[in-house]
């Protein structure tokens, strides 16, 4: 029974991670209007799927490399984390070079992203890619993830010594430094390392949660989900219908700038993640029955899907031009997701690309 419950919890995380990847694929395809914009927000809401993906990655690192590996020698855990960081760093270079070359030399009728170097500037591309000055937007998270993994042994070492508060304090201090230096890495690390603390104490959190009275648990769940729903609706209104509440939209949108991980954005991202997690836990049987075939392969091999989703975008951009037909754009969004779904199921792909 404990094994079944453990697997169920991990299934939920895989479903949620798969959902985040699906949203990222559709947002990166950027064919609007589309029916899918109803749940993706076109990556313009206060919080996006990218934050959720970083949060769940930090949570799992804290759980898998922290809690589950705490009986292993620290040197062994450190080696695994650093090798994983090196692997993702290498793939960020490979994917960036490949996608940049495709954009340079393949006629993408549907349009392509703007690049920071001239066509054929291979020395500049290689130098910027190796130094992480430039990473293609389709695999941008790989570079961040590699850096966070390389720094993770410090967090694991502190967590093993019961210094969770110190990990959070350091992360918040680095966030503040990131504001001063306008450093993306220092800002986004807070969305990785703060959840890693929760991941390390996940079993303890579950025990304490189950110890609460049923009425208390229901009240907390209802409150978190209600607040998540309310703020999502506010985000939709202030983002896409700001003319209805101009003053409110100006003040609220200023608290969630796209170019910065503000304190408000950090807190709300954690709350929204909690709301979505509770929703997926409640809807797990339904998700497993109707969407498990899609979300589980993509979620359990999320990095494979993330690395390859640019290929799906290139295929669609090569074959189609942009238009404003909502039906066609919705079909193209579904096609992009299904192409990625098919790619991650190929045995050869599973062998060579990290999951």
C-alpha positions as CSV (number, residue, x, y, z in Angstrom):
1,X,0.0,0.0,0.0
2,X,2.7,2.6,0.8
3,X,4.4,1.8,-2.6
4,X,1.1,2.5,-4.4
5,X,0.5,5.7,-2.6
6,X,4.1,6.8,-3.3
7,X,3.7,6.0,-7.0
8,X,0.4,7.9,-7.0
9,X,2.1,11.1,-5.7
10,X,4.8,10.8,-8.3
11,X,2.2,10.2,-11.0
12,X,0.6,13.5,-10.1
13,X,3.9,15.3,-10.4
14,X,4.5,13.7,-13.8
15,X,1.0,14.7,-15.0
16,X,1.6,18.3,-13.7
17,X,5.0,18.5,-15.3
18,X,3.6,17.2,-18.6
19,X,0.9,19.9,-18.4
20,X,3.6,22.6,-18.0
21,X,5.5,21.2,-21.0
22,X,2.3,21.1,-23.1
23,X,1.6,24.8,-22.3
24,X,5.2,25.8,-23.1
25,X,5.0,24.0,-26.5
26,X,1.7,25.9,-27.4
27,X,3.0,29.2,-26.1
28,X,6.3,28.8,-28.0
29,X,4.4,27.9,-31.2
30,X,2.6,31.3,-30.7
31,X,-0.2,30.8,-33.2
32,X,-3.0,33.0,-32.0
33,X,-5.9,33.2,-31.8
34,X,-6.3,29.6,-30.6
35,X,-8.7,27.8,-28.3
36,X,-5.6,26.8,-26.3
37,X,-5.1,30.3,-25.2
38,X,-7.9,29.8,-22.7
39,X,-5.6,27.7,-20.5
40,X,-2.1,28.9,-21.6
41,X,-2.7,32.6,-21.3
42,X,-0.3,33.0,-24.3
43,X,2.5,33.3,-21.7
44,X,1.3,36.8,-20.8
45,X,-0.3,36.2,-17.5
46,X,1.4,37.2,-14.2
47,X,2.8,33.6,-13.9
48,X,3.6,31.3,-16.7
49,X,4.2,27.6,-17.1
50,X,8.0,28.3,-17.1
51,X,7.8,29.2,-13.4
52,X,5.8,26.1,-12.7
53,X,8.4,23.9,-14.5
54,X,11.3,25.4,-12.5
55,X,9.4,25.0,-9.2
56,X,8.6,21.3,-9.9
57,X,12.2,20.7,-10.9
58,X,13.5,22.2,-7.7
59,X,11.0,20.2,-5.7
60,X,12.0,16.9,-7.3
61,X,15.7,17.7,-6.8
62,X,15.1,18.2,-3.1
63,X,13.1,15.0,-2.9
64,X,15.2,12.7,-5.1
65,X,18.7,14.0,-4.5
66,X,18.0,15.3,-1.0
67,X,15.6,13.2,0.9
68,X,15.8,9.9,-1.0
69,X,19.5,10.0,-1.3
70,X,20.3,11.1,2.3
71,X,21.7,7.7,3.2
72,X,24.2,7.9,0.3
73,X,27.6,9.5,0.8
74,X,27.5,13.2,0.0
75,X,30.3,12.7,-2.5
76,X,28.1,10.3,-4.5
77,X,25.2,12.7,-4.6
78,X,27.4,15.6,-5.6
79,X,28.9,13.5,-8.4
80,X,25.5,12.7,-9.7
81,X,24.3,16.3,-9.6
82,X,27.5,17.6,-11.3
83,X,27.4,15.0,-14.0
84,X,23.7,15.8,-14.6
85,X,24.6,19.5,-14.8
86,X,27.3,18.8,-17.3
87,X,25.0,16.7,-19.4
88,X,22.3,19.4,-19.6
89,X,25.0,22.1,-20.3
90,X,26.2,20.0,-23.2
91,X,22.7,19.5,-24.5
92,X,21.9,23.2,-24.2
93,X,24.9,23.9,-26.5
94,X,23.9,21.1,-29.0
95,X,20.3,22.2,-29.1
96,X,21.1,25.9,-29.4
97,X,23.5,25.3,-32.3
98,X,21.1,23.0,-34.1
99,X,18.1,25.3,-33.7
100,X,20.1,28.4,-34.7
101,X,21.4,26.7,-37.8
102,X,17.9,25.6,-38.8
103,X,16.6,29.2,-38.3
104,X,19.6,30.5,-40.4
105,X,19.4,28.1,-43.3
106,X,15.9,26.6,-43.5
107,X,13.1,28.7,-44.9
108,X,10.5,28.8,-42.1
109,X,7.4,30.2,-43.8
110,X,5.6,30.6,-40.5
111,X,8.3,32.9,-39.1
112,X,11.2,32.4,-36.6
113,X,12.6,34.0,-33.6
114,X,15.0,36.9,-33.8
115,X,18.6,35.9,-33.1
116,X,21.4,38.0,-31.5
117,X,24.0,37.2,-34.2
118,X,24.2,37.5,-38.0
119,X,23.5,34.6,-40.2
120,X,26.5,32.4,-40.6
121,X,28.4,33.9,-37.6
122,X,29.6,30.5,-36.4
123,X,32.5,31.8,-34.2
124,X,30.1,34.2,-32.5
125,X,27.4,31.5,-32.1
126,X,29.8,29.0,-30.6
127,X,31.5,31.5,-28.2
128,X,28.2,32.8,-26.9
129,X,26.7,29.4,-26.6
130,X,29.6,27.8,-24.7
131,X,29.8,30.8,-22.3
132,X,26.0,30.7,-21.9
133,X,25.8,34.3,-23.1
134,X,23.2,33.0,-25.5
135,X,20.9,30.0,-25.3
136,X,18.1,29.5,-27.8
137,X,14.8,30.5,-26.3
138,X,13.4,27.0,-27.0
139,X,15.9,25.4,-24.7
140,X,16.6,28.4,-22.5
141,X,15.7,26.5,-19.3
142,X,18.4,23.9,-19.9
143,X,21.1,26.4,-19.3
144,X,19.4,27.7,-16.1
145,X,18.8,24.1,-14.9
146,X,22.4,23.2,-15.5
147,X,23.6,26.1,-13.4
148,X,21.1,25.3,-10.6
149,X,22.1,21.6,-10.6
150,X,25.8,22.6,-10.3
151,X,24.9,24.7,-7.2
152,X,22.6,22.0,-5.8
153,X,25.3,20.2,-3.7
154,X,25.5,23.2,-1.5
155,X,21.8,23.2,-0.8
156,X,21.8,19.4,-0.3
157,X,24.7,19.7,2.2
158,X,22.8,22.4,4.2
159,X,19.6,20.4,4.1
160,X,21.3,17.3,5.4
161,X,22.4,19.4,8.4
162,X,18.9,20.7,9.1
163,X,19.7,24.2,7.7
164,X,16.5,24.6,5.7
165,X,16.0,28.1,6.9
166,X,19.5,29.0,5.8
167,X,18.9,27.7,2.3
168,X,15.8,29.9,2.0
169,X,17.6,32.9,3.5
170,X,20.5,32.5,1.0
171,X,18.1,32.1,-1.9
172,X,16.3,35.3,-0.9
173,X,19.5,37.2,-0.5
174,X,20.6,36.0,-4.0
175,X,17.2,37.1,-5.3
176,X,17.8,40.6,-3.9
177,X,21.3,40.6,-5.4
178,X,19.8,39.5,-8.7
179,X,17.6,42.6,-8.7
180,X,20.6,44.8,-8.2
181,X,22.7,43.1,-10.9
182,X,19.7,42.4,-13.2
183,X,20.8,38.8,-13.2
184,X,18.3,36.3,-14.5
185,X,20.1,33.3,-12.9
186,X,20.1,34.9,-9.5
187,X,16.5,35.8,-9.7
188,X,15.2,32.4,-11.1
189,X,17.2,30.4,-8.6
190,X,14.7,31.3,-5.9
191,X,12.0,29.4,-7.8
192,X,14.3,26.4,-7.8
193,X,15.9,26.3,-4.4
194,X,13.0,27.4,-2.2
195,X,10.9,24.5,-3.5
196,X,13.9,22.1,-3.1
197,X,13.5,22.7,0.6
198,X,9.8,21.5,0.4
199,X,11.0,18.5,-1.7
200,X,13.5,17.5,1.0
201,X,10.8,17.6,3.7
202,X,8.0,16.3,1.4
203,X,7.4,13.1,3.5
204,X,7.3,15.1,6.7
205,X,5.0,17.6,5.2
206,X,2.6,14.8,4.1
207,X,2.6,13.4,7.6
208,X,1.8,16.7,9.2
209,X,-0.9,17.3,6.6
210,X,-2.6,14.0,7.3
211,X,-2.4,14.8,11.0
212,X,-4.7,17.9,10.5
213,X,-8.4,17.6,11.0
214,X,-10.3,16.8,7.9
215,X,-12.2,20.0,8.2
216,X,-9.0,22.0,8.5
217,X,-7.5,20.3,5.4
218,X,-10.6,21.0,3.4
219,X,-10.6,24.6,4.4
220,X,-7.0,25.1,3.5
221,X,-7.5,23.3,0.1
222,X,-10.5,25.4,-0.7
223,X,-8.8,28.6,0.4
224,X,-5.7,28.0,-1.8
225,X,-7.7,26.9,-4.8
226,X,-10.1,29.9,-4.4
227,X,-7.2,32.3,-4.1
228,X,-5.5,30.8,-7.1
229,X,-8.7,31.0,-9.2
230,X,-9.3,34.6,-8.2
231,X,-5.8,35.8,-9.0
232,X,-5.8,33.9,-12.3
233,X,-9.0,35.7,-13.2
234,X,-7.6,39.0,-12.1
235,X,-4.5,38.3,-14.2
236,X,-6.6,37.6,-17.3
237,X,-8.6,40.8,-16.8
238,X,-5.6,43.0,-16.2
239,X,-3.6,41.4,-19.1
240,X,-6.2,41.1,-21.8
241,X,-8.9,43.5,-20.8
242,X,-7.0,46.3,-19.0
243,X,-9.4,48.9,-20.4
244,X,-12.1,47.6,-18.1
245,X,-10.1,48.5,-14.9
246,X,-7.2,50.7,-16.1
247,X,-6.0,51.9,-12.7
248,X,-6.2,48.5,-11.1
249,X,-4.5,46.9,-14.1
250,X,-1.6,49.4,-14.0
251,X,-0.9,48.8,-10.3
252,X,-1.3,45.0,-10.3
253,X,0.7,44.5,-13.6
254,X,3.5,46.6,-12.2
255,X,3.9,44.1,-9.3
256,X,4.4,41.2,-11.8
257,X,6.9,42.5,-14.4
258,X,7.9,40.0,-17.1
259,X,11.6,40.9,-17.0
260,X,12.0,40.4,-13.3
261,X,11.2,37.8,-10.6
262,X,9.7,40.3,-8.2
263,X,8.9,39.2,-4.6
264,X,5.2,39.3,-5.5
265,X,5.8,37.1,-8.6
266,X,7.8,34.6,-6.5
267,X,5.1,34.3,-3.9
268,X,2.3,34.1,-6.4
269,X,4.1,31.5,-8.4
270,X,4.4,29.3,-5.4
271,X,0.8,29.7,-4.5
272,X,-0.4,29.0,-8.1
273,X,1.8,25.9,-8.1
274,X,0.2,24.8,-4.9
275,X,-3.3,25.4,-6.4
276,X,-2.5,23.5,-9.6
277,X,-1.0,20.6,-7.5
278,X,-4.1,20.4,-5.4
279,X,-6.3,20.4,-8.5
280,X,-4.3,17.6,-10.1
281,X,-4.4,15.6,-6.9
282,X,-8.1,15.9,-6.8
283,X,-8.6,15.2,-10.5
284,X,-6.0,12.4,-10.6
285,X,-8.4,9.6,-11.5
286,X,-9.9,11.7,-14.3
287,X,-6.5,12.8,-15.6
288,X,-5.2,9.3,-15.6
289,X,-8.2,8.0,-17.5
290,X,-8.5,10.7,-20.1
291,X,-5.2,12.6,-20.4
292,X,-2.7,10.1,-18.9
293,X,-1.8,8.8,-22.4
294,X,-0.5,12.3,-23.3
295,X,0.7,13.8,-20.0
296,X,2.6,10.8,-18.6
297,X,5.0,10.2,-21.5
298,X,5.7,14.0,-21.8
299,X,5.9,14.5,-18.0
300,X,8.0,11.5,-17.2
301,X,10.4,12.5,-20.0
302,X,10.0,16.3,-19.6
303,X,13.5,17.3,-20.6
304,X,13.4,15.1,-23.7
305,X,10.2,16.8,-24.7
306,X,11.6,20.2,-23.8
307,X,14.7,19.7,-25.9
308,X,12.7,18.3,-28.9
309,X,9.8,20.7,-28.9
310,X,11.7,23.1,-31.0
311,X,11.9,20.5,-33.8
312,X,8.1,20.3,-33.8
313,X,7.9,24.1,-34.0
314,X,10.3,24.2,-36.9
315,X,8.3,21.5,-38.8
316,X,5.1,23.4,-38.4
317,X,6.8,26.7,-39.3
318,X,8.3,25.1,-42.4
319,X,5.0,23.7,-43.6
320,X,2.6,26.5,-42.7
321,X,2.3,30.2,-42.7
322,X,0.8,32.3,-39.9
323,X,-2.9,33.2,-40.0
324,X,-5.7,34.3,-37.8
325,X,-8.0,31.3,-38.2
326,X,-8.7,30.1,-34.7
327,X,-9.6,26.6,-35.9
328,X,-6.4,26.1,-37.9
329,X,-4.3,27.6,-35.1
330,X,-5.9,25.3,-32.6
331,X,-5.2,22.3,-34.8
332,X,-1.5,23.4,-35.3
333,X,-1.2,23.7,-31.5
334,X,-2.5,20.2,-31.1
335,X,-0.2,18.9,-33.9
336,X,2.9,20.4,-32.2
337,X,2.0,18.7,-28.9
338,X,1.4,15.4,-30.7
339,X,4.6,15.6,-32.6
340,X,6.5,16.0,-29.4
341,X,4.5,13.2,-27.8
342,X,5.4,10.9,-30.7
343,X,9.1,11.8,-30.6
344,X,9.5,11.1,-26.8
345,X,8.1,7.6,-27.3
346,X,10.8,6.6,-29.9
347,X,13.3,4.2,-28.2
348,X,16.3,5.6,-30.0
349,X,15.4,9.1,-28.8
350,X,15.0,7.9,-25.3
351,X,18.5,6.4,-25.3
352,X,20.3,9.5,-26.5
353,X,18.4,12.5,-25.1
354,X,18.2,13.1,-21.3
355,X,14.7,12.6,-19.8
